[in-house]
Amino acid sequence: MTHKKIFSLAVAAILVSASTQALAHFGMVIPSANIIGQEKKSVELTLSFSHPFENIGMELAKPAQFYVVTAGKRHDLGTSLQKTAVMGHQAWQTTCRVKRPGVYQFVMEPSPYWEPAEDLFIIHYTKTIIAAYGADTGWDAPVGLATEIVPLTRPFANYSGNSFSGQVLMDGKPVPHAEVEVEFYNEDGRLKAPSDYHITQVVKADGSGIFSFSCPQVGWWGFAALNEAEYTLPGPEGKAKGVELGAVLWIYMDGYVEK
């Protein structure tokens, strides 16, 4: 084999690898609205696991836990989940009636997902936060997950173009210089990224685990801070495999409404 051919194959392998790396995984908890008013007193929630910008879905086993936290109390919603499909793959949905004013944090704790391409398990602790009937307190309270993003900017009633800030926690403590992946949910597929690099934006937190990002589009934005767990799980062949823990938060950016 000539040196030129070897070089060409190496370049091709690098390009394939780069393309694969552009596919960021995101746990997703997407509600039908992130502000609840008197006109509709319930919210539909869809749970999935996917590449949100590229609309490439993956199978989501029934979550280990799904619940809502409000006013410091936790309410289980796992038994209400029903199978559905998102991006052609198994997902889950439910409807939650919202009876009282408050800030509601919906949380999905999934079963470990085996990713053969990365030779590890993925567990994305995923949250979204909605406000109901004018309430506006409690949105910055940690839920107490193994890892989570706590918003420092109110995570609802924001305009596209606003800067959003959050703090990455692991075991309740800030994660210094955490790397946070950011991706837009290109739900209708109308947007195209200029390059693979543009699909998943990346921002680094400061020494206190705090990051900021300005969201340029109307719609749902996902933030995922990924860290390696201190434990392993047995892989398909019984060997110990690493575990990627993701702290994922979804927020919605609105546009101005004309009179």
C-alpha positions as CSV (number, residue, x, y, z in Angstrom):
1,M,0.0,0.0,0.0
2,T,1.4,3.4,-1.0
3,H,2.1,6.2,1.6
4,K,-0.4,8.3,-0.3
5,K,-3.2,5.7,0.1
6,I,-2.3,5.2,3.8
7,F,-2.5,8.9,4.3
8,S,-5.9,9.1,2.6
9,L,-7.3,6.3,4.7
10,A,-6.1,8.0,7.9
11,V,-7.7,11.3,6.9
12,A,-10.9,9.5,6.1
13,A,-10.9,7.8,9.5
14,I,-10.3,11.2,11.2
15,L,-13.2,12.7,9.3
16,V,-15.5,9.9,10.3
17,S,-14.4,10.2,13.9
18,A,-15.1,14.0,13.9
19,S,-18.5,13.4,12.4
20,T,-19.3,10.9,15.0
21,Q,-18.2,13.2,17.8
22,A,-20.5,15.9,16.5
23,L,-23.5,13.7,17.5
24,A,-24.0,14.8,21.1
25,H,-26.5,12.7,23.2
26,F,-29.2,14.6,25.2
27,G,-31.8,13.3,27.6
28,M,-34.9,15.3,26.8
29,V,-37.9,16.3,28.9
30,I,-40.0,18.6,26.7
31,P,-43.3,20.0,28.1
32,S,-46.1,21.4,25.9
33,A,-45.5,24.8,27.6
34,N,-43.2,26.1,30.2
35,I,-45.7,28.6,31.6
36,I,-49.1,27.5,32.7
37,G,-52.1,29.8,32.9
38,Q,-55.8,29.6,33.5
39,E,-56.6,28.8,29.9
40,K,-55.0,25.4,30.2
41,K,-54.5,23.7,33.6
42,S,-52.4,20.8,32.5
43,V,-49.1,20.1,30.7
44,E,-48.1,17.3,28.4
45,L,-44.6,16.0,28.8
46,T,-42.5,14.0,26.3
47,L,-39.4,12.1,27.4
48,S,-36.8,10.9,24.9
49,F,-33.1,10.4,24.2
50,S,-31.7,11.8,21.0
51,H,-29.5,14.1,19.0
52,P,-31.9,17.1,19.1
53,F,-30.5,19.4,16.4
54,E,-30.2,16.6,13.8
55,N,-33.4,14.9,14.8
56,I,-31.7,11.5,15.2
57,G,-33.5,9.5,17.9
58,M,-32.4,6.6,20.1
59,E,-34.4,4.1,22.1
60,L,-35.3,5.2,25.6
61,A,-36.1,2.4,28.1
62,K,-38.7,3.3,30.6
63,P,-37.0,5.7,33.0
64,A,-36.0,4.4,36.4
65,Q,-37.8,7.4,37.9
66,F,-39.8,10.3,36.7
67,Y,-41.2,12.9,39.1
68,V,-42.0,16.5,39.8
69,V,-40.7,18.6,42.7
70,T,-42.7,21.7,43.8
71,A,-42.7,23.6,47.1
72,G,-40.0,21.2,48.4
73,K,-42.2,18.1,47.9
74,R,-41.7,15.3,45.4
75,H,-44.5,13.6,43.5
76,D,-44.0,10.4,41.5
77,L,-45.2,10.5,37.9
78,G,-43.5,7.3,36.7
79,T,-46.6,5.1,36.8
80,S,-48.4,7.5,34.5
81,L,-45.9,7.2,31.6
82,Q,-47.1,5.8,28.3
83,K,-45.1,4.7,25.3
84,T,-44.8,7.0,22.4
85,A,-42.3,7.6,19.6
86,V,-40.0,10.5,19.1
87,M,-37.8,10.7,15.9
88,G,-38.9,7.1,15.1
89,H,-37.7,5.6,18.4
90,Q,-39.3,4.6,21.7
91,A,-40.1,7.5,24.0
92,W,-42.5,8.2,26.8
93,Q,-45.2,10.7,27.5
94,T,-47.7,11.7,30.2
95,T,-50.1,14.6,31.1
96,C,-49.8,16.3,34.5
97,R,-52.6,18.4,35.9
98,V,-51.3,21.5,37.5
99,K,-53.7,22.5,40.3
100,R,-51.8,25.2,42.3
101,P,-49.6,28.2,41.7
102,G,-45.9,27.2,41.9
103,V,-42.7,26.4,40.2
104,Y,-42.5,22.8,39.0
105,Q,-39.3,20.9,38.4
106,F,-39.8,17.8,36.2
107,V,-37.0,15.3,36.6
108,M,-36.2,12.1,34.6
109,E,-33.6,9.7,36.0
110,P,-33.1,7.1,33.2
111,S,-31.9,3.6,33.2
112,P,-28.2,3.3,32.1
113,Y,-27.9,3.5,28.3
114,W,-25.1,1.3,26.8
115,E,-23.3,3.2,24.0
116,P,-21.1,0.7,22.1
117,A,-19.5,3.5,20.0
118,E,-18.1,5.1,23.1
119,D,-17.7,1.8,25.1
120,L,-19.5,3.2,28.1
121,F,-22.8,3.7,29.8
122,I,-24.7,7.0,29.7
123,I,-27.0,8.3,32.5
124,H,-28.5,11.8,31.8
125,Y,-30.3,13.3,34.8
126,T,-32.7,15.6,32.9
127,K,-34.8,18.5,34.2
128,T,-37.1,21.1,32.9
129,I,-38.8,23.8,35.0
130,I,-42.2,25.4,34.5
131,A,-44.1,28.2,36.3
132,A,-47.8,28.1,37.0
133,Y,-50.4,30.8,37.7
134,G,-48.0,33.7,38.3
135,A,-45.7,32.0,40.9
136,D,-42.0,32.9,40.6
137,T,-40.0,31.3,43.5
138,G,-38.1,28.1,43.9
139,W,-36.7,27.9,40.3
140,D,-33.1,28.1,41.6
141,A,-33.5,25.3,44.2
142,P,-31.4,22.2,43.6
143,V,-33.3,19.0,43.4
144,G,-30.6,16.8,44.9
145,L,-29.6,14.7,41.9
146,A,-26.3,13.0,41.5
147,T,-25.5,15.8,39.1
148,E,-27.6,18.7,37.9
149,I,-27.6,22.2,36.5
150,V,-29.1,24.8,38.8
151,P,-30.3,27.8,36.9
152,L,-28.9,31.2,37.9
153,T,-31.1,32.9,35.3
154,R,-34.9,32.4,35.7
155,P,-35.5,29.4,33.3
156,F,-38.8,30.6,31.9
157,A,-40.2,33.8,30.4
158,N,-37.0,34.5,28.5
159,Y,-36.5,36.0,25.0
160,S,-34.3,34.5,22.3
161,G,-31.0,36.3,22.4
162,N,-31.0,36.4,26.2
163,S,-28.0,35.1,28.0
164,F,-28.7,32.1,30.2
165,S,-26.5,31.2,33.2
166,G,-26.4,28.1,35.4
167,Q,-24.2,26.2,37.8
168,V,-23.0,22.6,37.4
169,L,-23.3,20.5,40.6
170,M,-22.1,17.0,41.3
171,D,-23.1,15.4,44.6
172,G,-24.3,18.9,45.6
173,K,-20.9,20.6,45.0
174,P,-19.9,22.9,42.2
175,V,-17.9,21.3,39.3
176,P,-14.9,23.6,38.5
177,H,-14.4,24.2,34.8
178,A,-17.1,21.8,33.8
179,E,-17.6,21.5,30.0
180,V,-21.2,22.2,29.0
181,E,-22.6,21.1,25.6
182,V,-25.5,23.2,24.3
183,E,-27.8,22.2,21.5
184,F,-31.0,23.6,19.9
185,Y,-34.0,21.3,19.4
186,N,-34.4,21.6,15.7
187,E,-37.9,20.1,16.0
188,D,-39.2,20.8,12.5
189,G,-35.8,20.2,10.8
190,R,-35.9,23.6,9.1
191,L,-32.4,24.7,10.2
192,K,-29.1,23.5,8.9
193,A,-25.8,24.0,10.7
194,P,-23.0,25.6,8.7
195,S,-20.6,22.8,9.8
196,D,-20.6,19.8,12.2
197,Y,-18.9,22.0,14.7
198,H,-21.9,24.3,14.9
199,I,-24.3,21.5,15.8
200,T,-23.3,21.3,19.4
201,Q,-22.0,24.5,21.0
202,V,-19.5,24.2,23.9
203,V,-18.9,26.5,26.8
204,K,-16.7,26.0,29.8
205,A,-17.7,26.9,33.4
206,D,-15.6,28.9,35.7
207,G,-13.9,27.7,38.9
208,S,-17.3,27.7,40.6
209,G,-19.0,25.7,38.0
210,I,-20.9,28.7,36.6
211,F,-21.4,29.2,32.8
212,S,-23.3,31.5,30.5
213,F,-24.6,31.1,27.0
214,S,-26.7,33.4,24.7
215,C,-29.5,31.5,22.9
216,P,-30.1,33.0,19.4
217,Q,-33.2,31.1,18.3
218,V,-36.8,30.8,19.5
219,G,-37.4,27.3,20.9
220,W,-36.1,24.7,23.2
221,W,-32.4,24.7,24.3
222,G,-30.6,21.9,26.0
223,F,-27.6,22.2,28.3
224,A,-25.6,19.1,29.2
225,A,-22.7,19.0,31.6
226,L,-20.9,15.7,31.3
227,N,-18.7,14.1,33.9
228,E,-17.3,10.6,34.6
229,A,-18.8,8.7,37.5
230,E,-16.6,7.3,40.2
231,Y,-18.2,3.9,39.7
232,T,-18.4,1.4,36.9
233,L,-21.1,-0.9,35.6
234,P,-20.8,-4.4,34.0
235,G,-20.9,-4.1,30.2
236,P,-22.6,-6.5,27.8
237,E,-19.7,-9.0,28.1
238,G,-19.5,-8.6,31.9
239,K,-16.4,-6.4,32.0
240,A,-16.4,-3.2,34.1
241,K,-17.3,-0.1,32.0
242,G,-17.2,3.6,32.7
243,V,-20.3,5.7,33.2
244,E,-20.9,9.1,31.8
245,L,-23.1,11.2,34.1
246,G,-25.0,14.0,32.4
247,A,-26.6,17.0,34.1
248,V,-29.2,18.1,31.5
249,L,-31.5,21.1,31.6
250,W,-34.0,22.2,29.0
251,I,-35.3,25.8,28.8
252,Y,-37.5,27.6,26.3
253,M,-36.7,30.9,24.6
254,D,-39.7,33.0,23.4
255,G,-40.0,35.6,20.7
256,Y,-41.7,38.9,21.0
257,V,-45.4,38.8,20.1
258,E,-46.9,41.5,17.9
259,K,-50.0,43.4,18.9
